[in-house]
Amino acid sequence: MQIVQNLELAGYYRLEKIRNGRRELVADWFPNIITNNGLDLFATGYTQKFQAVYVGTGSSTPTANDTQLENQIATTSGASISSGIDTTGRYVYMNAQYTFAAGAAAGNISEIGVGPTGGNNLFSRALVVDLMGNPTTITVLSDEQLIVTYQLRLYQPTGDFTFSVDGYSITCRAANVNSTQVNGWAALTENVVLAGNLNAHSAHAGDIVAITSAPSGQSNPSSVSTDAYVPGSYQVAGTITFGTGDANFNIKSFSYSLMAGGAWQFSVDPVIPKTSDDQLTISVGVRWARYGEL
């Protein structure tokens, strides 16, 4: 039995300028494309994914395969990071704010990106747009500071995923969505790995519950393993094994979490009548994509 949950990501930029102590909003929140490289960065270790911001004068349409700006003119690092959960929009978020020194980003800016230092490993790229969503150019003078805020959102599903596997009807649902535990809906940081090791895995005699909670009647497994991430798969999985001494009851649901990959629950119908004569192995995981692609 293999159970894989779905996660979607989105990012937004906001640009401001400071001159003579006066702060001016020059481009309000506008979307970007998270690159394929960015999707990989979530699962390849504690990389400084948002270490630097890059601005340039390029005008080519951003694509998922971009790894750098078309024509970079300036960069800065050392972002100020804040994070939390938006319980109305139902997403975990991170705000990374970058401040250029006066004159450091002087010029006509039409493209922007964030990623590790080096400039050739972008997490995201976007063209600067106006309030109508049309590409535009922002002029930064030699005595002005540019402030860039990048917001990354990891959406928490509010509905169920349903499917059949191995003769069982499966209903999958998010769990503990209001908690920012490291093992689950972790507050996002520049170092966080979206899909780390499997954690907090259990079998339950009770049914799945509301997304703000988790099932009751739990029994922990005897062993857990996490598969190596395959670049380009945007998915991580692992195996949970309940040995002969574990979960010996009519199993109605399971729960598990991944480090920053969400907390999850799913039910099985019919129940699994496990006894001390049985060993039960289940493969679980998450897949992720840009918002609207799953």
C-alpha positions in Angstrom: 0.0 0.0 0.0 1.4 3.4 -1.0 -0.1 6.7 0.1 1.2 10.0 -1.3 -0.2 13.4 -0.3 -0.1 16.6 -2.5 1.4 20.0 -1.6 1.4 23.2 -3.6 3.7 26.2 -3.4 3.5 29.8 -4.6 5.8 32.8 -4.2 5.2 36.6 -4.4 7.5 39.7 -4.6 7.1 43.2 -3.2 9.4 46.1 -4.0 10.0 49.3 -2.1 12.4 52.2 -2.3 13.8 54.5 0.4 15.1 58.0 -0.3 15.8 60.6 2.3 14.1 58.5 4.9 10.9 58.2 2.9 9.7 54.7 2.0 7.8 54.2 -1.2 6.0 51.1 -2.5 6.9 50.7 -6.1 5.5 47.2 -6.9 3.0 45.4 -4.7 2.8 41.7 -4.3 3.2 40.0 -7.7 3.7 36.3 -8.5 6.8 34.5 -9.7 7.6 31.1 -11.2 9.3 28.7 -8.8 11.9 27.0 -11.0 12.4 23.3 -11.3 15.7 23.9 -9.6 13.7 25.6 -6.8 11.4 22.6 -6.4 14.5 20.4 -6.1 16.1 22.6 -3.5 13.4 21.7 -1.0 14.6 18.1 -0.8 18.4 18.3 -1.3 19.6 19.3 2.2 19.7 22.4 4.3 20.7 24.6 1.4 20.6 28.4 1.8 17.7 28.5 -0.6 16.9 32.2 -0.1 20.4 33.4 0.7 20.4 36.2 -1.9 18.2 38.3 -4.2 19.1 39.3 -7.7 17.8 42.2 -9.9 18.4 42.8 -13.6 17.3 44.3 -16.9 16.1 41.2 -18.7 12.7 41.0 -20.4 12.4 37.3 -21.4 9.4 35.4 -20.1 10.4 33.4 -17.0 10.3 29.6 -17.4 10.5 26.7 -15.0 14.0 25.9 -16.5 15.6 29.2 -15.6 18.6 29.0 -13.4 19.7 32.7 -13.5 18.5 36.1 -14.6 18.8 37.2 -18.2 20.9 40.2 -17.4 21.8 40.6 -13.7 23.0 44.1 -12.5 23.0 43.8 -8.7 22.6 41.3 -5.8 22.5 41.4 -2.0 22.2 38.8 0.7 21.5 38.6 4.4 17.7 38.5 4.4 15.6 39.2 7.4 13.3 36.2 7.8 9.9 36.0 9.4 7.4 33.2 9.2 4.1 31.8 10.4 0.7 30.3 9.5 -2.1 32.2 7.8 -5.2 30.3 9.1 -7.5 32.2 6.8 -5.7 31.6 3.5 -4.6 28.2 4.9 -0.8 28.3 4.1 2.5 28.3 6.0 4.6 31.2 4.8 8.0 32.8 5.0 8.9 36.4 4.3 12.5 37.1 3.3 13.3 40.8 3.2 16.5 42.0 1.4 17.8 45.6 1.7 20.3 47.0 -0.9 22.6 49.7 0.2 22.0 53.2 -1.3 23.0 53.1 -5.0 23.8 49.3 -5.0 20.8 48.5 -7.2 20.8 51.7 -9.2 19.5 51.3 -12.7 16.3 50.3 -14.5 15.1 47.0 -13.0 12.7 44.7 -14.9 13.5 41.2 -13.6 14.1 39.7 -10.2 15.0 36.4 -8.6 16.0 34.7 -5.3 18.2 31.7 -4.6 21.6 30.6 -3.1 24.6 32.9 -3.7 26.3 32.6 -7.0 23.4 33.7 -9.2 23.2 30.5 -11.3 21.0 28.4 -9.0 17.7 30.4 -8.8 14.8 29.3 -6.6 12.5 31.6 -8.5 12.5 34.3 -11.3 9.9 36.9 -12.2 9.5 40.0 -14.4 8.5 43.1 -12.4 4.9 43.9 -13.2 2.5 46.8 -12.5 -0.9 46.6 -10.8 -2.5 45.4 -14.0 0.0 42.5 -14.2 1.9 43.9 -17.2 5.7 43.9 -17.3 7.2 47.2 -16.2 10.5 48.8 -15.3 11.4 50.4 -12.0 14.1 53.0 -11.9 16.3 53.1 -8.8 18.5 56.2 -8.4 22.0 56.3 -7.0 20.8 57.8 -3.7 18.0 55.3 -3.2 17.8 52.0 -1.4 15.8 49.1 -2.9 14.0 46.8 -0.5 12.7 43.4 -1.8 10.4 41.1 0.1 9.9 37.5 -1.2 7.0 35.6 0.3 6.9 31.8 -0.1 3.6 30.0 0.6 3.2 26.3 1.3 -0.6 25.6 1.1 -2.4 23.4 3.5 -5.1 21.3 1.8 -8.5 21.8 3.3 -10.2 19.1 1.2 -9.8 15.3 1.0 -7.9 13.2 -1.5 -9.7 9.9 -2.2 -8.6 6.9 -4.2 -8.4 3.1 -4.1 -5.3 1.0 -3.6 -4.9 -2.7 -2.9 -8.7 -3.1 -2.5 -9.0 -0.4 0.1 -10.9 2.9 -0.2 -8.5 5.6 1.0 -9.4 9.1 2.3 -6.4 11.4 2.9 -6.5 14.6 4.8 -4.2 17.2 6.4 -3.8 17.2 10.1 -2.8 19.6 12.9 -2.9 22.5 10.5 -2.7 25.1 13.2 0.5 23.8 14.7 4.0 24.9 13.6 5.9 21.8 14.9 9.2 21.1 13.2 7.8 17.6 12.3 4.8 18.7 10.3 3.7 22.2 9.4 7.0 23.8 10.3 7.4 27.5 10.0 9.4 28.0 6.8 13.0 29.4 7.0 15.7 29.7 4.4 17.3 26.5 5.6 14.2 24.3 5.8 13.8 21.1 3.9 10.3 20.6 2.6 10.4 16.8 2.8 12.8 15.5 5.4 12.6 12.3 7.5 9.3 10.7 8.3 8.2 11.5 11.8 5.2 11.1 14.2 3.9 8.0 12.4 1.1 6.0 14.0 -1.8 3.5 13.4 -5.2 4.3 14.9 -8.3 2.5 15.9 -10.3 5.8 15.4 -11.3 7.4 12.2 -9.7 10.5 10.7 -10.8 13.8 12.2 -10.9 17.6 11.4 -7.8 19.1 9.8 -7.1 20.9 13.0 -6.6 17.6 14.9 -5.3 14.0 14.5 -6.8 10.5 15.0 -6.9 8.9 18.5 -6.1 5.3 19.7 -2.5 5.3 18.5 0.2 2.7 18.2 3.7 3.5 16.9 5.6 1.3 14.3 8.6 -0.8 14.9 10.7 0.7 12.2 10.7 3.6 9.7 12.9 4.4 6.7 13.0 7.3 4.3 13.9 6.8 0.6 16.6 8.9 -1.0 15.3 11.9 -2.9 15.5 11.5 -6.7 16.2 14.9 -8.4 13.4 16.0 -10.6 10.8 13.8 -9.0 9.5 16.4 -6.5 8.4 13.6 -4.3 9.8 11.9 -1.2 8.5 8.7 0.3 9.3 6.3 3.1 8.2 3.0 4.6 6.5 2.4 7.9 6.6 -1.1 9.3 4.3 -2.3 12.1 5.8 -5.5 13.5 4.0 -8.4 15.2 3.9 -6.5 18.5 2.5 -3.2 17.1 -1.0 -2.0 16.4 -2.7 -5.3 17.0 -6.3 -4.1 16.6 -8.7 -3.2 13.9 -6.8 -0.4 12.2 -9.1 2.3 10.8 -6.6 5.2 10.1 -3.0 6.2 10.1 -1.1 9.5 10.6 2.4 10.6 9.7 4.4 13.8 9.1 7.6 14.9 7.4 9.9 17.6 8.5 8.3 20.7 7.0 6.4 18.4 4.6 3.1 18.6 6.5 1.2 16.5 9.0 -1.2 14.0 7.4 -3.9 11.5 8.2 -5.7 8.9 6.1 -8.4 6.3 6.6 -8.8 2.8 5.2 -12.1 1.1 4.4 -12.5 -1.8 5.2 -10.5 -1.7 8.5 -7.2 -3.7 8.7 -7.7 -6.5 11.3 -4.1 -6.8 12.4 -3.0 -9.4 15.0 0.3 -10.5 16.5 0.7 -12.9 13.6 0.9 -10.1 11.1 3.5 -7.6 10.0 2.1 -4.5 8.2 4.2 -2.4 5.8 2.9 0.9 4.3 4.7 3.3 1.9 3.8 7.0 2.5 5.1 10.3 1.3 4.3 13.7 -0.3 4.7 15.2 -3.7 4.9 19.0 -4.4 4.4 21.3 -7.3 3.7 24.9 -8.2 0.3 26.1 -7.2 -2.4 24.9 -9.6 -0.3 22.0 -11.0 -1.6 19.2 -8.8 
